[in-house]
Amino acid sequence: MKPLKAFHNKQEIKDKYIARVKAHYEADEIIKGRYWKNGKGCAVGCIVETDARPHETMQKKLGISWRIAMLEDSLFENLPNEEAQKFPLEFLEAIPVGGDTETAFKKFVIWNLSDKKEGLIYHIKDTKEINILKEISATYKKSLKEEVSVEDWKKLVGKTYATTSAYASAYASAYAYYATTSTYASAYASAYAYYTYTYTSASAYTERDEKFNERILKMKKKLLQLLKEC
């Protein structure tokens, strides 16, 4: 199978979709909660203009990994509205023609889970959860250098569900290659915020919500950085 190259290595494809998203932005047609309907849609929908398997459509038409498309989708739905409106255009502009978005996705997962400052493994206490997140991160690091079999990814998914809490399993299992869901970015941010605070008062819940928003914005910034480097 040929390596996936962003915009199929053609500047004219990137230009086409950037022009499309700019038009949707200027017409205030970028909205949350739907892929594509009546000329309006979300981050993914306004790029591919369909609600029929839009993530796969992005990979087919733009050469952008469906996993990165799902990550864009999830972050968009959880960003503050003003940030969300700008995000689809920022996303496309960040990706270089011919870039490797599959690798960018893997590096994002590794950062999310095991970065020494931002990784969740440094913000939780449960040993079993820490170990499975380390294993997921290690598998992604391995996949940067060599092929990891589908069976190995599936085993990792099963192990994740068996050992992690409700807070961790939603996003951790999503990180296992063949079980991606559009909810994992927000689940990760929720888990990060949850484990950062001990809830002894109403103000702690407010702090959690603030931490959630802060985390989502950091995730967006990191994703755009990795895309520019891909």
C-alpha positions, 0 to 999 in steps of 0.5 A: 500500500502506497504511503498516504500523502496529504492533498495527494501531493498536489497544491491545487487540491489544497487550494481548492479545499482552503477556498471552500472552507474560507467561503463557509467561514465567511458565510457563517456556515461552520456549525457544531452538531452535524456533519453536513446538511443544507449547506452547513456543517462541522469541521469535517463536513464543511471540508468534504460537504457530505455526511456519508462517511466524511472521515473516510471521504477526507482520506480519499479526496484529500489524502488526509488520514481518517484518524486525523480527520476524526481528531479534528472533528472531536476537537472542533466539537469541544473548542469554544465557539470562536476557536471552533469556527476558525479551526477547519481553516487552520487545520488545512493550512497547517498541513503541507502538501505531501505531508504524512498525517498518519505519523502526525496522528501517532505523535499526537497520541504519544504526546497526549499519553506520555509527554513528561509535562502534559501526558495523562500518565503523570496526572493519574494514580491508578497503577493499572491505568498508568501501565496500560497507557504506557503500553499504548504509548509504547506501541505507537512509538514502535509503530513509528519504526515498524509495522504493528499487526492488526491482531496486536492492535486488537489485543491492546484494545481488549486489554484497555477495556479490561484494565481501565476506568470509565474515565480512561477507557473511553479515550485510551481504547480509542487510541488503539489503532482500529477502535478510534471514536470521535469522542476520545479527545474530549474524553481525554481532556475530561480525564485530565481535568478529573484527575487534576482536582479533588472535588470538595466544593462547587468551585472545584467543578468550575476549576475542572471545566476551566481545566477542560477548556485549557486542555482542549486548546492545548490539544489544538495547538499541539495538533497544528504544530505536529501537522506543520511538521509532518 
